[in-house]
Amino acid sequence: MKRRELLAVLAAAALAEVTAAQADESPAHYTDEVALPKPNAAGTVSLEEAIARRRSVRRFKPDPLPVETIGQLFWAGQGVTSPDGKRAAPSAGALYALELYAVSAAQVMHYLPHEHRAATRVTPDLRPELKALALGQASVGAAPVVIVVAAEPARLSPRYGARAQVYADLEAGHAAQSILLQAAALGLGAVPVGAVDGAPAARKLALPHGQSVVYLIPVGMPA
């Protein structure tokens, strides 16, 4: 191959890499929106029993979770629970720095708390790549659904300044525990995974600029 042709090939390859990287960093476009079944606010398992049941479960059956189950987990983490818009998990100044997503084999769902709906988009299976960004933890790749807790600290910055990141992380912990207790009450297995490379995971999921992944919560029927 002549030098000029080789340079042209290399330039085209470099452009393709840049384009791919830019596409990977662009916020995702959700193509559909679905109403989630009304959450159940009167379960048969007491809070005390759910606390006693909660254990980290890392092995799951492959059975997909019904949409009403995913909706219930979303609601436990960020659902609106009062007429004035307050949510299930506390937030500094009620500014709500979190966003919840559910990643399955064929799609990503983004929870919309005020409507109890989910925006959806069809994707390749992103769980193996999330697993790689979580130090190869098998539970992330094995669970039928991975709940993603993402934070956008900038929502808190105007009021709390440098403390915004700390408060966003605390908020993520509150929401994650609610999701884990809800999973226990539903007879599901779940495990909180904090060892995740947050910014690359956000890019892989094509989250909006400013959001970073704080927690991954693999969920499913225990194996």
C-alpha positions as CSV (number, residue, x, y, z in Angstrom):
1,M,0.0,0.0,0.0
2,K,1.3,3.4,-0.9
3,R,2.1,5.9,1.8
4,R,-0.7,8.3,0.8
5,E,-3.2,5.4,0.8
6,L,-2.0,4.2,4.2
7,L,-2.3,7.7,5.7
8,A,-5.9,8.0,4.3
9,V,-6.8,4.6,5.9
10,L,-5.3,5.7,9.2
11,A,-7.1,9.0,9.1
12,A,-10.4,7.3,8.4
13,A,-9.9,4.9,11.3
14,A,-9.1,7.7,13.6
15,L,-12.2,9.6,12.5
16,A,-14.3,6.5,13.1
17,E,-12.9,6.1,16.6
18,V,-13.6,9.8,17.4
19,T,-17.2,9.4,16.0
20,A,-17.8,6.3,18.0
21,A,-16.5,7.9,21.2
22,Q,-18.7,10.9,20.7
23,A,-21.7,8.7,20.0
24,D,-20.9,6.8,23.2
25,E,-20.9,10.0,25.2
26,S,-24.1,11.4,23.7
27,P,-27.2,11.1,25.9
28,A,-29.5,8.3,24.8
29,H,-32.7,8.8,23.0
30,Y,-35.6,6.9,24.6
31,T,-38.0,5.7,21.9
32,D,-41.0,4.7,24.0
33,E,-42.7,5.4,27.3
34,V,-44.8,3.0,29.3
35,A,-47.1,3.4,32.3
36,L,-46.0,1.2,35.2
37,P,-48.6,-0.7,37.2
38,K,-49.7,1.1,40.3
39,P,-47.3,0.3,43.2
40,N,-48.4,-1.7,46.1
41,A,-48.2,0.4,49.3
42,A,-49.7,-2.4,51.5
43,G,-47.5,-5.5,51.3
44,T,-47.9,-8.6,53.4
45,V,-44.3,-8.5,54.7
46,S,-43.6,-6.2,57.7
47,L,-40.7,-3.8,57.7
48,E,-39.1,-5.7,60.5
49,E,-39.3,-9.0,58.5
50,A,-37.9,-7.3,55.4
51,I,-34.9,-6.1,57.4
52,A,-34.4,-9.5,58.9
53,R,-34.6,-11.1,55.4
54,R,-32.2,-8.8,53.7
55,R,-29.0,-10.5,52.6
56,S,-26.7,-10.0,49.7
57,V,-27.6,-12.5,47.0
58,R,-25.2,-12.9,44.0
59,R,-26.6,-15.9,42.2
60,F,-29.9,-15.6,40.3
61,K,-32.3,-17.6,38.1
62,P,-32.4,-16.3,34.5
63,D,-36.1,-15.7,34.6
64,P,-36.9,-12.1,33.6
65,L,-38.7,-9.8,36.1
66,P,-42.2,-8.7,35.3
67,V,-42.6,-5.0,34.6
68,E,-44.8,-4.6,37.7
69,T,-41.9,-5.9,39.8
70,I,-39.4,-3.5,38.2
71,G,-41.9,-0.7,38.8
72,Q,-42.3,-1.6,42.5
73,L,-38.5,-1.5,42.9
74,F,-38.3,1.9,41.2
75,W,-41.1,3.2,43.4
76,A,-39.3,1.9,46.6
77,G,-36.2,3.9,45.6
78,Q,-37.6,7.1,44.2
79,G,-41.4,6.9,44.0
80,V,-43.6,9.9,44.9
81,T,-45.2,9.2,48.2
82,S,-46.9,12.4,49.2
83,P,-49.2,15.0,47.5
84,D,-46.5,17.6,47.6
85,G,-44.1,15.5,45.5
86,K,-41.9,14.1,48.3
87,R,-40.3,10.8,47.5
88,A,-39.7,7.4,49.1
89,A,-36.0,8.2,49.9
90,P,-34.9,11.4,51.7
91,S,-32.9,14.0,49.7
92,A,-31.0,17.1,50.9
93,G,-33.4,20.1,50.5
94,A,-35.8,17.8,48.6
95,L,-33.8,18.6,45.5
96,Y,-33.5,14.9,44.4
97,A,-30.1,14.3,42.8
98,L,-30.9,10.7,41.7
99,E,-32.1,9.0,38.6
100,L,-32.9,5.3,38.5
101,Y,-32.5,3.0,35.5
102,A,-33.1,-0.7,34.9
103,V,-30.8,-2.6,32.6
104,S,-32.0,-6.0,31.2
105,A,-30.9,-8.2,28.3
106,A,-32.7,-6.2,25.7
107,Q,-33.5,-2.7,27.0
108,V,-32.8,0.2,29.4
109,M,-35.7,1.7,31.4
110,H,-35.5,5.2,32.9
111,Y,-37.8,5.8,35.8
112,L,-40.0,8.9,35.7
113,P,-41.2,9.3,39.4
114,H,-43.9,11.9,39.0
115,E,-45.8,9.9,36.5
116,H,-44.8,6.5,37.8
117,R,-43.8,5.7,34.2
118,A,-40.7,4.5,32.5
119,A,-39.0,5.7,29.3
120,T,-37.5,2.7,27.4
121,R,-35.0,2.1,24.7
122,V,-34.0,-1.1,23.0
123,T,-30.3,-1.9,23.4
124,P,-27.8,-4.7,23.0
125,D,-27.2,-6.5,26.3
126,L,-25.2,-4.0,28.3
127,R,-24.8,-6.2,31.4
128,P,-21.5,-7.8,30.4
129,E,-20.0,-4.3,29.9
130,L,-21.3,-3.1,33.2
131,K,-19.8,-6.3,34.8
132,A,-16.4,-5.3,33.4
133,L,-16.7,-1.9,34.9
134,A,-17.6,-3.4,38.2
135,L,-14.4,-5.3,38.7
136,G,-15.8,-8.3,36.9
137,Q,-18.4,-9.1,39.6
138,A,-20.4,-12.0,38.3
139,S,-23.7,-10.9,39.8
140,V,-23.8,-7.9,37.5
141,G,-23.7,-10.1,34.4
142,A,-25.9,-12.8,35.8
143,A,-28.9,-10.9,37.2
144,P,-32.0,-10.6,34.9
145,V,-32.2,-6.9,35.9
146,V,-29.6,-4.4,37.2
147,I,-31.0,-1.4,38.8
148,V,-28.7,1.6,38.2
149,V,-28.6,4.4,40.8
150,A,-27.1,7.5,39.1
151,A,-26.5,10.9,40.7
152,E,-26.3,14.4,39.4
153,P,-24.7,16.4,42.2
154,A,-25.0,19.7,40.3
155,R,-28.7,19.7,41.3
156,L,-27.6,20.2,44.9
157,S,-24.7,22.6,44.2
158,P,-26.5,25.9,44.2
159,R,-27.7,25.3,47.8
160,Y,-24.9,23.2,49.2
161,G,-21.8,24.0,47.3
162,A,-18.9,21.7,47.9
163,R,-21.1,19.4,50.0
164,A,-23.2,18.5,47.0
165,Q,-21.3,15.3,46.2
166,V,-21.4,14.0,49.7
167,Y,-25.1,14.6,50.0
168,A,-25.7,13.0,46.6
169,D,-23.8,9.9,47.8
170,L,-25.8,9.8,51.0
171,E,-29.0,10.0,49.0
172,A,-27.9,7.1,46.8
173,G,-27.4,5.0,50.0
174,H,-30.9,5.9,51.2
175,A,-32.5,4.9,47.9
176,A,-30.4,1.7,47.6
177,Q,-31.4,0.4,51.0
178,S,-35.1,1.0,50.2
179,I,-34.7,-1.0,47.0
180,L,-32.9,-3.8,48.8
181,L,-35.7,-4.0,51.4
182,Q,-38.3,-4.0,48.8
183,A,-36.5,-6.8,47.0
184,A,-36.4,-8.8,50.2
185,A,-40.2,-8.2,50.8
186,L,-40.9,-9.5,47.3
187,G,-38.8,-12.6,47.8
188,L,-36.1,-11.5,45.4
189,G,-32.4,-11.6,45.8
190,A,-30.3,-8.5,45.4
191,V,-26.9,-7.1,46.1
192,P,-25.5,-3.5,46.2
193,V,-22.4,-3.1,44.1
194,G,-20.5,0.0,44.9
195,A,-17.3,-1.0,43.2
196,V,-18.2,0.5,39.8
197,D,-16.3,2.9,37.6
198,G,-19.0,5.5,37.7
199,A,-18.1,7.9,34.8
200,P,-17.3,5.2,32.2
201,A,-20.5,3.3,33.3
202,A,-22.5,6.5,32.7
203,R,-21.0,6.8,29.3
204,K,-21.7,3.2,28.4
205,L,-25.3,3.7,29.4
206,A,-25.4,7.0,27.5
207,L,-26.7,8.9,30.6
208,P,-27.0,12.7,30.4
209,H,-24.0,14.8,31.0
210,G,-23.3,15.4,34.7
211,Q,-24.8,12.0,35.8
212,S,-22.5,9.3,37.2
213,V,-23.3,5.8,38.3
214,V,-23.0,5.4,42.1
215,Y,-24.6,2.0,42.6
216,L,-25.5,-1.1,40.6
217,I,-28.1,-3.4,42.2
218,P,-28.4,-6.8,40.5
219,V,-31.9,-8.2,41.2
220,G,-33.6,-11.5,40.4
221,M,-35.1,-14.7,41.8
222,P,-32.4,-16.4,43.9
223,A,-30.8,-19.4,42.3
